[in-house]
């Protein structure tokens, strides 16, 4: 039986959509916060229309994307343009500790909503707005998504091979960076309010979060005039270092050998001639002759499975890891040990899997105990049990089209 | 011991930061939000001080830009916790601390008598945050980790790179940074609970899982459709028929990203781009007559996609990154340059937001420009209060003033390399 969760009692009115906002509130929901996701029938959360779908059948309650970032949450639908919408929003803000949105800057305020209004309803409300480049500044309104911001933030330039153009560092990377910083900021603001009674407004720019990761390179440029670019899988700290082809289709093992472990590595790969080869005798030589060294290593790995290479090397204290695809990740024994993937039974999708966060609290761990909600599935529960409407009043709201 | 404090989000709290390069960013984040963070290094300095780049390209443990970047807002002491005196001093510091951050191998601290159970007896409030490659237990518990290993086992590498080349990582390692922010979240979730109950706990962070957390949809494609998402380099590739279209494009002086999506997502953008191209006589009839609302590259064959891409490619090649970005902003085209460090430093948006903070480095007789706050908070603005510490910079403040060690004792500890 799972123990009590750390954030039980924390209440979030969640206007977020897509990835950055929902992923931030996922951290909260996973640890027991009550997160009410405010969607509308007209404009369901955009990730609901992203493949992959259960059984390859599209549907707004069948998207794997949506489920990954929305487990444990409640979904209500609210027509934000309905005359009675404001009455409901007032109740939601009155109930909530935290309210958040991540629309393009200006969208929320054009709906008549925002921190100025919310703090009149609830003076100590904590509100966050997450956006690509912040609520202010000349580029604030410029539309875009994480895959593009990732390029603006410098990650694309740093990924790929020196003899070619850059490649995508897979995914809308800056969404994930922003979501994590956002979760941190929200939790810290909650503590500040606990101590002082004061809420506040958090303006999070995913761009400003993302460039934190590249600080050393920014300093390098401003001080030394050096502009770092992509170097494939090169390293100056390990040699050999890279990914090496193994047996099978598109199977690779990453290997990183420290200077101290070089003799052990040679012994393991039966490289009698390797340990005596002057081209590879020292770290400097190995780095200088890295292309030949990589070929030599690959002549060993290509006859073995990636799993065998990894376990042989790790047993000897040498860092190695299979380059895992989706199937590998699903079958990963360490993920299984950590119960990283949770099997959930979704109302429409049936049995499927979602991921947990990357940390475990020893006394009050987070769990995924409820599948991601179907659109508006919790209308009745939220409106009657949380917002205090009677069943008759709830039916009236439905009839008036407020919950669309 | 609970303190009150209203200067910043985490002002009353004290952090002992034992992390190496795998976890430095965690302590910096807590420090950015006002906590007092004491970086505890081995005598002589942490090994992360050897990581470049370096100030004026001079490798030196007091000039590592990596160290500077991820240790702002921290004080610094030197302490050998493996020695009896060092261990005892550490325990005294724990008695008065709220968080301990570490990234040693699983079991290492326990072996020194400093595991969570021992720390809890000293201070039941203590929250111990441990960052390791794979977690405190399990079949990979004792595996060695580096950035490339974590990116591989976490699943991200498989999906990154050109299809005709090996999988590739980001040249500047990302795994530890993601784990460090994840650790900060875990610390604050535990903190919320601790302030209600008075009890701390152990937060077990996995770098491998932190990487899995940035893989977007790798696991759900396998889980739901038994498809392995494959790397596609600078393209989007349809898994059913291998039709591909560019989304990273070369231009006159570099590269840019522009996704050719029609319909709701991108019709306006494509329309605006066509108009711009037409103004410069570079739009083909195909583009000018295209119904972008209905455009769905998923329904086209390769030669049809190529016919759309070719003129766009020529147009991009005739302009610089700066020209294209400026035009994109004016015309609301979702186009972004592939930026490098210079472009980021020159960003008008970041300047307009007062993002950069100048920090004095008296020891270098210089002041350096750092990224500023990761969030703009109206009541408790984040700021950089101090630059990264020099080796043992706050030994005197902590050992002498705070712990009351005598000058003689400090000298003995120093000469025996315990501090």
Interface residues (C-beta under 8 A of the other chain):
Chain A: X6 X7 X10 X27 X31 X50 X51 X52 X53 X54 X55 X56 X64 X65 X67 X68 X133 X134 X135 X136 X137 X138 X139 X140 X142 X143 X144 X145 X147 X148 X149 X151 X152 X153 X154 X155 X156 X157 X158 X159 X160 X161 X164 X165 X166 X167 X168 X169 X170 X171 X172 X173 X176 X177 X180 X181 X182 X183 X184 X185 X187 X188 X189 X190 X191 X192 X194 X195 X196 X198 X199 X200 X201 X202 X203 X204 X205 X207 X208 X209 X211 X212 X213 X214 X215 X216 X217 X218 X219 X220 X221 X222 X223 X224 X226 X227 X228 X229 X230 X231 X232 X233 X234 X235 X237 X238 X241 X242 X243 X245 X250 X252 X253 X254 X256 X314 X317 X318 X319 X320 X321 X322 X323 X324 X325 X326 X327 X328 X329 X330 X332 X333 X334 X335 X337 X338 X340 X341 X349 X352 X353 X354 X355 X356 X357 X358 X359 X360 X361 X362 X363 X364 X366
Chain B: X4 X5 X6 X8 X9 X10 X12 X25 X29 X33 X53 X55 X56 X57 X65 X66 X68 X69 X70 X116 X134 X135 X137 X138 X139 X140 X142 X143 X144 X145 X146 X148 X149 X150 X151 X152 X153 X154 X155 X156 X157 X158 X159 X160 X161 X162 X165 X166 X167 X168 X169 X170 X171 X172 X174 X177 X178 X179 X181 X182 X183 X184 X185 X186 X188 X189 X190 X191 X192 X193 X195 X199 X201 X202 X203 X204 X205 X206 X207 X208 X209 X210 X212 X213 X214 X215 X216 X217 X218 X219 X220 X221 X222 X223 X224 X225 X226 X227 X228 X229 X230 X231 X232 X233 X234 X247 X248 X250 X255 X256 X257 X259 X269 X328 X329 X332 X334 X335 X336 X337 X338 X339 X340 X341 X342 X343 X344 X345 X348 X349 X350 X352 X353 X355 X368 X369 X370 X371 X372 X373 X374 X375 X376 X377 X378 X379 X380
